[in-house]
Amino acid sequence: MVRTQVQLTEEQVEALKRLAGKKNVSIAELVRRGVDIVIQSEAEISGEELRQRAISAAGKFKSGKPDLSIKHDEYLAEALDS
């Protein structure tokens, strides 16, 4: 690991102390987890990964509307008007 120095507000430090105590981990561990979340959120997802996610989601949700495949535009317009 590489040691680094970061400046935080007093409020951030107090919140981190409380959370670290609650989770029984160090503040450094919470900061590392936060950095990982930021890095992952910025990672680009390949087109193939997006396609695979879409394929795996297909058919997993039920609308309760038997004619959804036919009237999808009407239902969408209705939902956007609400």
Sequence and secondary structure as in RCSB ss.txt:
>XXXX:A:sequence
MVRTQVQLTEEQVEALKRLAGKKNVSIAELVRRGVDIVIQSEAEISGEELRQRAISAAGKFKSGKPDLSIKHDEY
LAEALDS
>XXXX:A:secstr
         HHHHHHHHHHHHHHT  HHHHHHHHHHHHHHHHS   HHHHHHHHHHHTT    S TTHHHHHHHH
HHHHHH 
